[in-house]
Amino acid sequence: MGGARASRILGALCVATAFVVCAIVVLLGRAAVAAPEPMANRGVHEGVASCAGSTCHSRQVDSGLNVRQNELITWQDPSSPAGVHSRAWRVLTEPRAQAITRKMGIGPAQDAKECLGCHADPAPAALRGAKFQISDGVGCESCHGGSSAWLASHRAVNGTHAANVAAGMKALENPKVRAGVCLDCHFGGSKPGQFVTHQIMAAGHPRVAYELDLFSSLQQHWTVDADYVKRKGYAGGVKTWAVGQAMALDRALTLYSEPGRGQGAFPELYFFDCHSCHRQISDDPKARPAWQANPGRPIPAGQPPFNDENMIMLSAAAKVVAPGLSGRLEADSRAFHAALARDKAESVRAAGRLAATSRALADAFAARSFSRTDTLAILDTVLSGEIQRRYTDYTGSAQAVMAADTLLNALVSSGQVDRGVAARVRPSLDRAYAQVRDPNSYRPDAFRDSLAQVAQAVRSLR
């Protein structure tokens, strides 16, 4: 199901252009644990080559006892989603990227600071080791953190994951940590070159998409087995999805609230739903407006809506597993949308309240387990009822299809639903994917009809 899932996702949502999360690698090696490195040297990015070697992560096939040891080969795959991180810098040399930076007047893309923050390891010059190469793209340490302080213990037979994390390795098995790392590029961050402005998108940059568990699975080059669970624990797909949604909303609101984000008299339009403006315009008196009223957004017709795809997903999850926060989320979301129509300062205050609620939800999701009943209930809530009426825009609808696929896959992967039984949902899910394959042909009514068919098929799993 995983391979077919990746194929459908790539065809339907064009997520191959997004650079997916670096996976978690594990402990193996022959060296003794070295003395702690001086603080001045901690966090140096030693480069992808420091992870190579036949006893480390550069075997040609999956042949390790506790880890695959072919992680670099997977990372370098030239044709699949698993290799997109390694290709991230190289795409800057291609015509599309060159055209974007030429329109912006910022020089060659492969040298532009506006691009390198996400298309390469953004380590500053002072923290680049002897084997560091910018052409490696999004290398191991872009996600795992600079390795100078933990590389020796990571190689050691008696090293531990806990010791590596204490020395600076990112604990990517923790969905909150992973989401924080991935969002820097898959939504945006405050660091240089890690925010795709509306200007960059207008110059030709593809739409940025994000769903933590889905993107992780597309590039997964680690195996969750008993050894992995013993050393690191395992969050599971549903928790990773839910935490990722909460942290994505927190990140969007936090960046929106930062001073200085905008272009002249206009706000930074990246935060708003693209297709609320980029729709067909017609002078035909018989033409019907494409805009639809959304019950989750109390805004006047014609106002660009804040991209609420993560708010919708959060609302579905909170209704099922965090009812104490659900009402607060709804009230804060509506207050934020309403404030956007009135005043920037008021909208920033409302964004702060909604961001705090999203952080509380991330904590709540991270602290609990998700049962089969929970997951099926969240699926049903995403697909039907009050939540379904909020799919009036492309981004929220695309997020709904990704959620349905992610949650269904989690049920199968955990053994909570038989693979053959789950396959009965696939035809209707494929039809829903078809509705969001092309943003320019998206039709809200047709999409909601297709989602109702998915909901009916999912209820047969109970």
Backbone torsions as a table, in degrees:
resi	resn	phi	psi	omega
1	MET	NA	-30.6	-177.9
2	GLY	-63.7	-44.4	-178.9
3	GLY	-65.9	-44.1	178.5
4	ALA	-63.8	-38.5	179.3
5	ARG	-60.2	-46.5	-179.6
6	ALA	-62.9	-39.5	-179.1
7	SER	-63.9	-44.4	-179.5
8	ARG	-66.0	-39.9	-179.0
9	ILE	-64.0	-43.6	-179.6
10	LEU	-64.4	-40.9	-179.3
11	GLY	-70.2	-37.0	-173.1
12	ALA	-84.2	-36.1	-170.8
13	LEU	-120.0	0.2	177.1
14	CYS	55.9	39.8	-178.7
15	VAL	-81.3	0.8	178.1
16	ALA	-65.7	-19.9	178.4
17	THR	-79.5	-13.8	177.2
18	ALA	-85.8	145.7	-177.6
19	PHE	-97.5	118.4	-163.3
20	VAL	-87.7	161.5	-172.1
21	VAL	-59.6	136.3	171.3
22	CYS	-65.7	139.9	-174.9
23	ALA	-87.7	173.1	-177.1
24	ILE	-88.3	123.1	174.4
25	VAL	-102.5	163.5	-168.8
26	VAL	-125.7	-174.5	-164.1
27	LEU	-90.6	129.9	172.2
28	LEU	-164.9	148.2	177.5
29	GLY	159.5	178.9	-175.1
30	ARG	-119.5	-11.6	-172.6
31	ALA	-80.0	156.7	173.0
32	ALA	-77.0	155.7	178.9
33	VAL	-67.7	127.2	-177.8
34	ALA	-84.9	162.4	175.8
35	ALA	-64.9	150.5	-179.8
36	PRO	-56.4	142.3	-178.3
37	GLU	-79.2	148.0	176.2
38	PRO	-57.3	146.4	-176.6
39	MET	-55.5	-34.3	-177.3
40	ALA	-63.1	-25.1	-177.1
41	ASN	-100.3	-6.0	-177.6
42	ARG	-66.7	140.9	175.6
43	GLY	87.0	7.4	175.7
44	VAL	-68.4	134.8	178.3
45	HIS	-89.0	107.5	-173.0
46	GLU	-79.1	-13.6	176.6
47	GLY	100.9	157.1	-178.0
48	VAL	-59.2	-35.2	-177.8
49	ALA	-61.4	-23.7	179.7
50	SER	-71.3	-13.2	177.9
51	CYS	-97.4	-4.7	-175.4
52	ALA	-81.5	175.3	-178.6
53	GLY	117.8	144.3	-175.0
54	SER	-68.7	-19.4	176.3
55	THR	-95.7	2.9	180.0
56	CYS	-114.2	-107.7	-172.5
57	HIS	-122.6	24.5	-174.2
58	SER	-125.5	29.8	171.6
59	ARG	-73.1	161.2	-178.1
60	GLN	-80.5	-23.9	-178.3
61	VAL	-133.7	163.0	176.9
62	ASP	-72.4	100.9	-173.8
63	SER	-138.8	10.2	-179.7
64	GLY	-78.8	159.6	179.4
65	LEU	-77.3	-48.5	-177.5
66	ASN	-108.7	-24.5	174.5
67	VAL	-131.2	162.9	-174.1
68	ARG	-66.1	-39.1	-176.4
69	GLN	68.8	6.7	172.8
70	ASN	-114.6	27.0	-175.0
71	GLU	-60.5	-38.6	-179.5
72	LEU	-67.0	-36.2	178.6
73	ILE	-64.6	-41.1	177.6
74	THR	-64.1	-44.8	179.4
75	TRP	-60.8	-31.4	-177.9
76	GLN	-91.9	1.8	-177.0
77	ASP	-51.9	120.5	-172.3
78	PRO	-78.0	-10.6	-170.1
79	SER	-125.6	-9.6	-174.1
80	SER	-114.4	167.6	176.2
81	PRO	-58.5	-24.7	-179.2
82	ALA	-63.2	-21.7	-176.0
83	GLY	-103.7	8.8	-173.5
84	VAL	-66.2	-30.8	178.4
85	HIS	-63.0	-41.1	-179.2
86	SER	-69.4	-23.0	-179.6
87	ARG	-91.8	-0.5	-170.3
88	ALA	-62.4	-42.4	179.0
89	TRP	-74.4	-37.5	-175.5
90	ARG	-62.5	-33.1	-179.5
91	VAL	-66.2	-20.0	177.5
92	LEU	-68.2	-19.2	179.2
93	THR	-88.1	-4.6	-175.5
94	GLU	-87.2	162.6	-173.0
95	PRO	-55.9	-39.1	-177.4
96	ARG	-62.8	-47.2	-179.9
97	ALA	-64.6	-41.1	179.4
98	GLN	-63.0	-37.5	178.3
99	ALA	-65.7	-37.7	179.9
100	ILE	-62.9	-51.3	-177.0
101	THR	-70.9	-27.3	176.2
102	ARG	-66.5	-41.3	177.6
103	LYS	-64.1	-34.3	-178.5
104	MET	-83.9	-15.0	-179.8
105	GLY	69.8	38.8	-176.4
106	ILE	-117.3	15.5	175.8
107	GLY	86.2	-174.3	-179.1
108	PRO	-58.5	136.3	-176.1
109	ALA	-59.6	-37.4	-175.9
110	GLN	-69.1	-9.7	177.7
111	ASP	-114.4	-5.8	-172.4
112	ALA	-78.9	128.6	-179.3
113	LYS	-63.7	-26.9	178.6
114	GLU	-66.1	-19.5	-177.8
115	CYS	-104.6	-35.6	-169.8
116	LEU	-70.9	-20.5	179.6
117	GLY	-61.3	-25.7	179.5
118	CYS	-119.2	-24.9	-177.6
119	HIS	-90.3	3.5	177.2
120	ALA	-152.5	173.9	174.1
121	ASP	-70.0	118.4	-173.4
122	PRO	-82.5	20.3	179.7
123	ALA	-59.1	132.5	177.3
124	PRO	-65.6	160.3	-174.8
125	ALA	-54.9	-36.6	-177.8
126	ALA	-68.4	-15.6	-177.7
127	LEU	-114.6	31.2	177.6
128	ARG	-110.8	123.3	-179.1
129	GLY	-80.8	-176.7	-173.8
130	ALA	-66.2	-28.6	-177.3
131	LYS	-98.3	3.4	-179.0
132	PHE	-68.4	133.9	175.7
133	GLN	-135.4	126.0	179.7
134	ILE	-63.0	-29.2	-178.6
135	SER	-71.5	-8.1	175.2
136	ASP	-69.4	-12.0	179.6
137	GLY	73.7	-141.0	179.0
138	VAL	-83.4	89.5	-175.4
139	GLY	-84.3	-176.1	-175.4
140	CYS	-53.1	-46.5	-172.6
141	GLU	-77.9	-12.8	173.1
142	SER	-59.3	-34.0	-178.6
143	CYS	-104.7	-40.5	-175.3
144	HIS	-84.4	-13.4	-178.3
145	GLY	93.4	154.7	178.5
146	GLY	-53.2	133.9	-166.7
147	SER	-98.6	-0.2	-170.3
148	SER	-57.6	-34.6	-176.6
149	ALA	-86.6	-19.1	-175.8
150	TRP	-119.7	-2.3	-175.2
151	LEU	-63.2	-41.3	-178.3
152	ALA	-64.6	-46.4	-179.7
153	SER	-69.8	-29.3	177.9
154	HIS	-64.8	-32.1	178.6
155	ARG	-82.6	-17.3	-170.1
156	ALA	-78.9	145.8	178.1
157	VAL	-60.8	-40.0	-176.6
158	ASN	-97.3	13.4	174.9
159	GLY	-74.1	158.9	179.4
160	THR	-128.2	154.6	177.3
161	HIS	-63.3	-39.6	179.5
162	ALA	-60.1	-40.6	178.9
163	ALA	-66.9	-38.3	177.9
164	ASN	-63.5	-43.2	179.2
165	VAL	-63.4	-41.6	178.3
166	ALA	-62.1	-27.0	-179.2
167	ALA	-90.9	1.3	174.2
168	GLY	122.7	-6.5	175.6
169	MET	-66.6	140.9	177.8
170	LYS	-76.1	131.5	-179.8
171	ALA	-83.5	74.3	-171.9
172	LEU	-70.5	-11.6	174.3
173	GLU	-69.6	-20.0	176.0
174	ASN	-81.6	117.0	-174.1
175	PRO	-61.7	-27.1	177.0
176	LYS	-69.8	-40.9	177.2
177	VAL	-65.6	-46.3	-178.7
178	ARG	-61.4	-45.0	179.5
179	ALA	-60.1	-41.2	180.0
180	GLY	-61.4	-38.6	178.7
181	VAL	-70.6	-48.2	-174.8
182	CYS	-66.1	-37.8	-176.3
183	LEU	-64.5	-24.8	179.7
184	ASP	-53.9	-35.6	179.4
185	CYS	-111.5	-31.0	-175.7
186	HIS	-86.3	-1.0	162.3
187	PHE	-137.1	-55.2	178.6
188	GLY	153.3	158.7	179.0
189	GLY	-143.7	-179.6	-178.6
190	SER	-89.0	-11.6	-178.8
191	LYS	-75.2	156.5	-176.9
192	PRO	-55.8	135.3	175.6
193	GLY	72.3	18.4	-178.3
194	GLN	-122.7	39.6	174.4
195	PHE	-149.1	120.2	-179.8
196	VAL	-87.8	99.4	-178.6
197	THR	-72.0	166.0	175.3
198	HIS	-61.0	-32.2	177.2
199	GLN	-62.2	-43.4	179.3
200	ILE	-65.3	-40.8	179.0
201	MET	-66.3	-39.0	178.5
202	ALA	-63.7	-28.0	178.2
203	ALA	-78.3	-9.5	174.7
204	GLY	128.7	0.7	179.5
205	HIS	-66.1	138.3	180.0
206	PRO	-66.4	158.5	177.2
207	ARG	-59.5	139.2	-179.9
208	VAL	-88.7	128.3	179.3
209	ALA	-123.6	155.0	-176.4
210	TYR	-156.6	131.8	165.5
211	GLU	-156.0	113.7	-164.3
212	LEU	-59.0	-50.6	-175.4
213	ASP	-70.3	-40.9	179.4
214	LEU	-62.0	-48.5	-178.5
215	PHE	-67.0	-33.8	175.9
216	SER	-62.6	-43.7	-177.2
217	SER	-67.0	-31.0	-179.7
218	LEU	-66.8	-25.9	-179.6
219	GLN	-118.5	20.4	-175.6
220	GLN	-65.3	118.4	174.2
221	HIS	-125.9	32.4	173.4
222	TRP	-131.1	158.3	-178.5
223	THR	-114.7	125.0	177.0
224	VAL	-86.7	97.0	178.3
225	ASP	-121.7	-170.4	-177.1
226	ALA	-62.2	-38.1	179.4
227	ASP	-64.3	-43.6	178.8
228	TYR	-60.4	-48.6	-177.0
229	VAL	-63.2	-37.9	-179.7
230	LYS	-63.3	-41.5	-175.6
231	ARG	-83.9	-32.0	-170.7
232	LYS	-125.8	-16.0	-170.4
233	GLY	77.5	176.9	-179.0
234	TYR	-148.5	120.5	-176.7
235	ALA	-75.8	-36.0	-175.7
236	GLY	88.9	158.6	-174.3
237	GLY	-67.1	-38.7	-176.3
238	VAL	-67.9	-46.0	178.4
239	LYS	-62.0	-43.1	179.5
240	THR	-61.1	-43.2	177.1
241	TRP	-60.0	-49.5	-175.2
242	ALA	-65.8	-45.5	178.2
243	VAL	-62.5	-40.9	179.5
244	GLY	-61.2	-39.7	178.2
245	GLN	-64.3	-43.7	-179.0
246	ALA	-64.7	-42.9	-177.6
247	MET	-73.9	-27.7	175.6
248	ALA	-66.0	-41.8	177.7
249	LEU	-65.8	-43.2	177.5
250	ASP	-57.9	-44.3	-178.7
251	ARG	-64.3	-44.9	-179.2
252	ALA	-60.3	-45.2	-177.4
253	LEU	-69.8	-37.1	179.7
254	THR	-65.7	-44.5	178.8
255	LEU	-68.0	-38.9	177.8
256	TYR	-58.0	-35.8	-175.4
257	SER	-80.7	-12.0	-179.6
258	GLU	-67.7	136.7	179.6
259	PRO	-66.6	151.2	174.3
260	GLY	86.4	2.2	178.2
261	ARG	-90.5	110.8	-179.7
262	GLY	165.7	178.1	-178.5
263	GLN	-138.5	98.1	-177.8
264	GLY	64.2	-128.4	-178.8
265	ALA	-77.4	-10.3	-174.9
266	PHE	-96.9	149.0	171.0
267	PRO	-72.2	171.9	174.8
268	GLU	-71.2	106.8	-172.5
269	LEU	-72.6	-10.4	177.3
270	TYR	-55.6	-31.4	-175.7
271	PHE	-75.2	-13.8	-172.9
272	PHE	-99.3	159.0	-175.8
273	ASP	-67.8	117.6	-174.4
274	CYS	-54.4	-43.7	-169.1
275	HIS	-81.4	-3.7	172.1
276	SER	-70.6	-24.7	176.9
277	CYS	-106.2	-41.0	-175.0
278	HIS	-86.6	69.6	174.9
279	ARG	-126.5	167.8	-179.8
280	GLN	-65.1	137.5	176.6
281	ILE	-113.1	130.9	-176.3
282	SER	-136.1	142.4	173.8
283	ASP	-95.0	2.2	178.6
284	ASP	-65.1	124.3	-179.1
285	PRO	-63.4	-17.6	178.4
286	LYS	-90.3	-4.1	-178.9
287	ALA	-66.0	145.1	179.0
288	ARG	-107.8	137.1	178.4
289	PRO	-59.4	140.8	178.1
290	ALA	-82.4	-20.9	-177.8
291	TRP	-68.1	139.5	176.6
292	GLN	-125.8	141.5	175.8
293	ALA	-64.0	139.1	-177.9
294	ASN	-116.6	121.7	-175.9
295	PRO	-64.5	-14.4	179.2
296	GLY	-92.6	-3.8	-174.9
297	ARG	-130.5	102.6	178.7
298	PRO	-81.8	71.8	-177.8
299	ILE	-124.4	154.8	179.1
300	PRO	-73.6	153.9	176.5
301	ALA	-58.3	137.7	178.3
302	GLY	95.3	-15.7	177.6
303	GLN	-82.3	129.4	176.7
304	PRO	-60.6	125.6	179.9
305	PRO	-82.3	142.3	171.5
306	PHE	-61.3	137.9	-179.6
307	ASN	-61.7	111.1	-171.4
308	ASP	-109.0	21.0	-177.2
309	GLU	-57.1	-41.2	-178.8
310	ASN	-75.5	-31.1	175.3
311	MET	-61.3	-41.4	-179.0
312	ILE	-64.5	-46.6	179.7
313	MET	-63.7	-41.2	178.1
314	LEU	-61.7	-40.8	-179.9
315	SER	-60.0	-41.6	179.1
316	ALA	-63.9	-46.0	-179.0
317	ALA	-66.6	-41.4	-177.4
318	ALA	-65.7	-37.5	180.0
319	LYS	-58.2	-32.5	-175.8
320	VAL	-89.0	-48.4	-168.9
321	VAL	-114.4	-6.0	178.0
322	ALA	-140.4	59.5	-175.3
323	PRO	-60.6	-26.4	178.7
324	GLY	-67.1	-25.9	178.6
325	LEU	-100.9	-11.5	-174.8
326	SER	-61.9	-49.0	179.7
327	GLY	-62.4	-38.9	177.9
328	ARG	-63.2	-41.7	178.2
329	LEU	-61.7	-46.1	-179.0
330	GLU	-62.0	-44.8	-178.9
331	ALA	-64.7	-43.9	-178.9
332	ASP	-67.7	-36.8	179.4
333	SER	-64.9	-47.8	-178.9
334	ARG	-65.0	-39.0	179.2
335	ALA	-64.5	-37.2	179.1
336	PHE	-66.8	-47.5	178.5
337	HIS	-58.7	-43.5	-179.3
338	ALA	-65.2	-38.8	-178.9
339	ALA	-65.4	-31.4	179.1
340	LEU	-60.8	-26.9	-179.1
341	ALA	-82.8	-6.5	-173.4
342	ARG	-114.5	-51.4	-168.7
343	ASP	-161.7	138.1	-179.7
344	LYS	-61.6	-46.7	-177.8
345	ALA	-62.5	-40.4	178.8
346	GLU	-66.7	-38.6	-180.0
347	SER	-66.1	-34.1	177.5
348	VAL	-66.4	-41.9	177.3
349	ARG	-63.2	-42.5	178.8
350	ALA	-66.1	-36.1	177.0
351	ALA	-62.5	-39.3	179.0
352	GLY	-62.5	-41.2	178.5
353	ARG	-66.6	-42.6	-179.9
354	LEU	-68.1	-36.6	177.1
355	ALA	-62.9	-40.6	178.2
356	ALA	-62.4	-38.8	177.7
357	THR	-66.7	-39.5	178.4
358	SER	-65.1	-36.7	176.8
359	ARG	-66.7	-38.7	177.2
360	ALA	-63.5	-38.0	177.2
361	LEU	-68.1	-39.8	176.8
362	ALA	-58.5	-43.1	178.5
363	ASP	-64.4	-42.4	-178.8
364	ALA	-64.8	-42.9	179.3
365	PHE	-66.6	-40.0	-177.8
366	ALA	-66.8	-24.7	-174.0
367	ALA	-91.2	-2.6	-175.3
368	ARG	-126.2	165.7	173.7
369	SER	-100.3	154.8	-178.8
370	PHE	-113.9	117.0	-178.6
371	SER	-82.9	172.4	175.5
372	ARG	-58.2	-43.1	179.4
373	THR	-62.2	-42.8	177.8
374	ASP	-58.3	-48.9	-174.5
375	THR	-65.2	-43.1	178.1
376	LEU	-64.4	-37.1	179.0
377	ALA	-67.8	-40.1	176.9
378	ILE	-64.2	-43.0	177.7
379	LEU	-56.3	-48.6	-179.2
380	ASP	-62.2	-38.3	-179.8
381	THR	-68.9	-39.1	176.7
382	VAL	-62.1	-35.2	-168.8
383	LEU	-93.3	-14.1	-168.9
384	SER	-145.5	178.9	172.5
385	GLY	64.7	-143.1	-176.3
386	GLU	-59.2	-39.7	-178.6
387	ILE	-65.9	-40.6	-178.2
388	GLN	-59.5	-32.5	-178.9
389	ARG	-69.6	-12.2	179.5
390	ARG	-89.0	-0.2	178.1
391	TYR	-86.6	76.9	179.4
392	THR	-107.6	-4.8	-175.4
393	ASP	-134.7	157.9	-173.2
394	TYR	-61.2	-47.4	-171.7
395	THR	-64.0	-42.6	177.7
396	GLY	-64.2	-36.8	179.6
397	SER	-68.7	-42.6	176.9
398	ALA	-61.8	-40.3	178.2
399	GLN	-63.5	-35.1	179.3
400	ALA	-65.3	-41.4	178.9
401	VAL	-65.9	-42.5	177.1
402	MET	-61.2	-39.9	179.4
403	ALA	-63.3	-45.2	-179.6
404	ALA	-60.2	-43.2	179.9
405	ASP	-67.3	-42.8	-179.8
406	THR	-62.3	-47.5	-176.9
407	LEU	-68.9	-39.5	176.9
408	LEU	-63.9	-43.6	178.9
409	ASN	-62.8	-36.5	178.4
410	ALA	-64.8	-38.6	177.6
411	LEU	-63.0	-40.9	179.6
412	VAL	-70.4	-46.0	-176.8
413	SER	-62.5	-33.4	-179.1
414	SER	-86.4	-0.3	179.8
415	GLY	77.6	12.3	-178.1
416	GLN	-84.5	-17.0	175.2
417	VAL	-138.0	134.2	179.3
418	ASP	-64.8	138.1	-178.1
419	ARG	-58.4	-41.9	-179.6
420	GLY	-66.1	-38.3	177.5
421	VAL	-66.4	-43.0	179.6
422	ALA	-63.1	-29.0	-179.1
423	ALA	-61.4	-21.0	178.9
424	ARG	-67.6	-20.9	179.5
425	VAL	-80.7	-23.3	-169.5
426	ARG	-58.6	-44.1	-179.5
427	PRO	-58.1	-43.6	179.9
428	SER	-69.9	-34.8	177.4
429	LEU	-67.1	-37.5	176.9
430	ASP	-62.9	-37.5	178.3
431	ARG	-66.9	-35.7	176.2
432	ALA	-67.7	-39.8	175.6
433	TYR	-58.2	-40.7	-178.4
434	ALA	-60.9	-30.2	-179.3
435	GLN	-70.7	-19.9	-180.0
436	VAL	-116.7	16.1	-179.7
437	ARG	-66.2	-39.0	-178.4
438	ASP	-125.0	114.6	-179.3
439	PRO	-56.2	-30.6	-175.9
440	ASN	-76.4	-15.4	177.5
441	SER	-109.2	9.5	-179.5
442	TYR	-64.7	132.7	176.0
443	ARG	-130.3	115.8	-174.0
444	PRO	-55.8	-45.2	-176.6
445	ASP	-63.5	-43.7	179.5
446	ALA	-65.1	-37.9	179.4
447	PHE	-64.7	-45.4	-178.8
448	ARG	-63.6	-35.0	175.8
449	ASP	-63.2	-42.1	180.0
450	SER	-66.8	-35.8	180.0
451	LEU	-68.2	-33.5	176.9
452	ALA	-61.6	-35.2	177.2
453	GLN	-68.1	-37.6	175.8
454	VAL	-62.9	-43.6	-179.1
455	ALA	-59.8	-42.9	179.3
456	GLN	-62.3	-41.8	-179.8
457	ALA	-67.4	-38.5	-179.5
458	VAL	-65.1	-36.4	-178.9
459	ARG	-64.0	-21.0	177.0
460	SER	-71.9	-12.0	-179.9
461	LEU	-80.9	-15.7	-174.4
462	ARG	-67.7	NA	NA
